[in-house]
């Protein structure tokens, strides 16, 4: 039997997924059920766009619930405190600069399900996080880029989120 995919994440990320799942089950399902009941009262379902819209949303929500349940079932919580304080890993903020002289940048390394690059959270599966993982402060790391080139960066600081 195929091994299920594991989802590494921080405790905070797991709690956010649990909250989303709880909201989907306790709030969203009820709202959609009401919308379907109201839409049914409009009559002929074959030409009822309200009914079709509610059914589409119901399918989306049920799919999301299954996805969240699967991610939580196979969640692997990374305890960044158990990893050396100056080592890059999930659950840590890393500050680095591109060599030779770019400005420092800081990102939180998180599990793929928590990634939010616009808010400074990059996936552990991203090329830069993969390259940095396991390295320490003052290490210079070569990061392969999607276009086949690479960039060199220096790790300036590592902190627990």
Residue pairs with C-beta under 8 A, 6 or more apart in sequence:
4 70
4 73
4 74
5 74
6 74
6 75
6 76
7 71
7 74
7 75
7 76
7 111
7 112
7 113
8 75
8 76
8 78
8 90
8 111
8 112
8 124
9 17
9 75
9 76
9 77
9 78
9 90
9 110
9 111
9 113
9 114
10 77
10 78
10 80
10 90
10 91
10 110
10 111
10 114
10 161
11 77
12 114
12 161
13 110
13 111
13 113
13 114
14 72
14 75
14 77
16 114
17 68
17 71
17 72
17 75
17 113
18 72
20 68
21 65
21 68
21 69
21 72
24 61
24 64
24 65
24 68
25 65
28 61
29 61
32 54
32 57
32 58
32 61
35 50
35 53
35 54
35 57
36 51
36 54
36 55
36 58
38 50
39 45
39 48
39 50
39 51
39 53
39 54
40 48
40 51
42 48
42 50
42 51
45 51
71 113
78 89
78 90
78 91
78 111
79 91
80 89
80 90
80 91
80 92
80 160
80 161
81 160
83 89
83 92
84 136
85 158
85 160
86 136
86 137
86 158
87 134
87 135
87 136
87 158
88 94
88 109
88 129
88 132
88 133
88 134
88 135
88 136
88 155
88 158
89 109
89 133
89 134
90 109
90 110
90 111
90 124
91 109
91 110
91 160
91 161
92 108
92 109
92 158
92 159
92 160
92 161
93 106
93 107
93 108
93 109
93 157
93 158
93 159
93 160
93 161
94 106
94 107
94 109
94 132
94 155
94 157
94 158
95 104
95 105
95 106
95 155
95 156
95 157
95 158
95 159
96 104
96 105
96 132
96 141
96 153
96 154
96 155
96 156
97 103
97 104
97 105
97 153
97 154
97 156
98 151
98 152
98 153
99 140
99 151
99 152
99 153
99 154
104 156
106 120
106 157
107 120
107 121
107 122
107 128
107 129
108 120
108 121
108 122
108 161
109 122
109 124
109 129
109 132
109 133
110 116
110 121
110 122
110 123
110 124
111 123
111 124
112 123
112 124
112 125
114 121
114 123
115 121
115 122
115 123
115 126
122 128
122 129
123 129
124 130
124 133
127 143
127 144
127 145
127 146
128 143
128 153
131 141
131 142
131 143
131 144
132 141
132 143
132 153
132 155
135 141
135 155
136 155
136 158
137 155
137 156
137 157
137 158
138 154
138 155
138 156
139 154
139 155
140 152
140 153
140 154
140 155
141 152
141 153
141 154
141 155
142 150
142 151
142 152
143 150
143 151
143 152
143 153
144 150
145 151
